[in-house]
Amino acid sequence: MAEFGGKIKRIRIRPTGKPSEYKIIVVVKDDTNQQVKEVEVQFNDPFEGPDPVQNPVNCGFVKYVEERKKSRFVYKPETFDGDPIDASYNVTATMKDGNGNVLGVPTDQEVMVEDPDDETDLLG
């Protein structure tokens, strides 16, 4: 297997457009051999906002953008025990290969549940 150089660039939580449903989006950069097949996202206690119903979740591969050397992984629908908009969550993202083996180093990030009107580039 080729040497692994990928890392987590960004994690986002956004509404799906359906009431009370959200999607978790993870962008992995520099995984040029596309070894990452899923990214596990674990919400860490204590929660600032309402509890996530599914925890942890496995974000599946959606697409690779070669010119940016970025892959996008998504999990949906995530639900919460209440309205999480603008709540911040500490999450740990772990990249895994097709056999469930950990790739690289797990990444901790503070992630705010985004307002549905925010149209920022998801691969940026």
C-alpha positions as CSV (number, residue, x, y, z in Angstrom):
1,M,0.0,0.0,0.0
2,A,1.3,3.5,-0.8
3,E,2.4,5.9,1.9
4,F,-0.5,7.8,3.5
5,G,-0.3,11.6,3.5
6,G,-4.0,12.6,4.0
7,K,-5.4,14.7,6.8
8,I,-8.7,16.2,7.9
9,K,-9.2,19.7,6.6
10,R,-12.7,20.6,7.7
11,I,-15.7,19.2,9.4
12,R,-19.2,20.8,9.0
13,I,-22.7,20.1,10.2
14,R,-25.4,21.6,8.1
15,P,-29.2,21.2,7.7
16,T,-30.3,18.8,4.9
17,G,-33.3,20.8,4.0
18,K,-35.7,18.4,5.7
19,P,-37.0,19.4,9.1
20,S,-34.7,18.3,12.0
21,E,-32.2,16.5,9.8
22,Y,-28.6,17.4,9.4
23,K,-25.6,16.2,7.4
24,I,-22.1,15.9,8.6
25,I,-19.5,16.8,6.0
26,V,-15.8,15.9,6.3
27,V,-13.2,17.2,3.8
28,V,-9.9,15.2,3.7
29,K,-7.0,16.7,1.8
30,D,-3.9,15.1,0.3
31,D,-5.2,11.6,0.2
32,T,-4.0,11.4,-3.4
33,N,-4.3,7.6,-3.5
34,Q,-7.8,7.7,-2.1
35,Q,-7.1,5.3,0.7
36,V,-9.7,6.8,3.0
37,K,-13.0,5.0,2.5
38,E,-14.9,6.4,5.5
39,V,-14.4,8.9,8.3
40,E,-15.8,8.1,11.8
41,V,-17.1,11.2,13.6
42,Q,-17.5,11.0,17.4
43,F,-19.3,13.8,19.3
44,N,-17.4,14.3,22.6
45,D,-19.1,15.1,26.0
46,P,-20.1,17.5,27.3
47,F,-22.4,18.8,24.6
48,E,-23.1,22.6,24.3
49,G,-26.3,22.0,22.3
50,P,-28.8,19.2,22.3
51,D,-27.5,15.6,22.3
52,P,-26.8,14.0,18.9
53,V,-29.1,10.9,18.4
54,Q,-26.5,8.9,16.4
55,N,-23.0,8.9,17.9
56,P,-20.5,8.0,16.5
57,V,-21.4,8.1,12.8
58,N,-19.5,6.9,9.8
59,C,-19.3,9.4,6.9
60,G,-19.1,7.7,3.5
61,F,-17.1,8.8,0.5
62,V,-19.0,11.1,-1.9
63,K,-16.4,12.5,-4.3
64,Y,-12.7,13.3,-5.0
65,V,-11.7,16.6,-6.6
66,E,-8.3,16.0,-8.1
67,E,-7.4,19.6,-8.9
68,R,-7.9,20.4,-5.2
69,K,-6.6,17.0,-3.9
70,K,-9.7,16.9,-1.6
71,S,-12.2,14.1,-0.8
72,R,-15.6,14.7,0.6
73,F,-17.4,12.3,3.0
74,V,-21.0,12.7,4.2
75,Y,-23.3,11.2,6.8
76,K,-27.0,11.9,6.8
77,P,-29.4,12.2,8.4
78,E,-28.1,13.1,11.8
79,T,-30.7,14.2,14.3
80,F,-30.5,15.9,17.6
81,D,-32.7,16.1,20.8
82,G,-33.7,19.7,20.0
83,D,-32.5,22.5,17.7
84,P,-28.7,22.5,17.4
85,I,-28.4,25.6,15.0
86,D,-25.4,27.7,16.2
87,A,-24.5,25.2,18.9
88,S,-20.8,24.1,19.0
89,Y,-19.7,20.5,19.4
90,N,-16.2,19.0,20.0
91,V,-15.8,16.1,17.6
92,T,-13.1,13.6,16.9
93,A,-12.8,12.5,13.2
94,T,-10.9,9.3,12.4
95,M,-10.0,8.3,8.8
96,K,-10.3,4.6,8.0
97,D,-9.5,2.4,5.1
98,G,-11.8,-0.2,3.5
99,N,-10.9,-2.7,6.2
100,G,-11.7,-0.3,9.1
101,N,-8.0,0.3,9.9
102,V,-7.2,3.8,11.2
103,L,-5.2,6.0,8.7
104,G,-3.3,9.0,9.9
105,V,-4.0,10.8,13.2
106,P,-7.5,11.3,14.6
107,T,-8.4,15.0,14.5
108,D,-10.3,17.0,17.2
109,Q,-12.2,20.1,16.1
110,E,-14.9,22.4,17.4
111,V,-17.7,22.4,14.9
112,M,-20.7,24.8,15.0
113,V,-24.0,23.6,13.5
114,E,-24.4,26.0,10.6
115,D,-27.3,28.2,9.7
116,P,-29.1,26.9,6.6
117,D,-28.6,30.2,4.8
118,D,-24.8,29.9,4.8
119,E,-23.8,29.0,1.3
120,T,-20.0,28.6,1.8
121,D,-18.1,26.4,-0.6
122,L,-18.1,22.9,1.0
123,L,-14.8,21.8,-0.6
124,G,-13.0,25.1,0.1
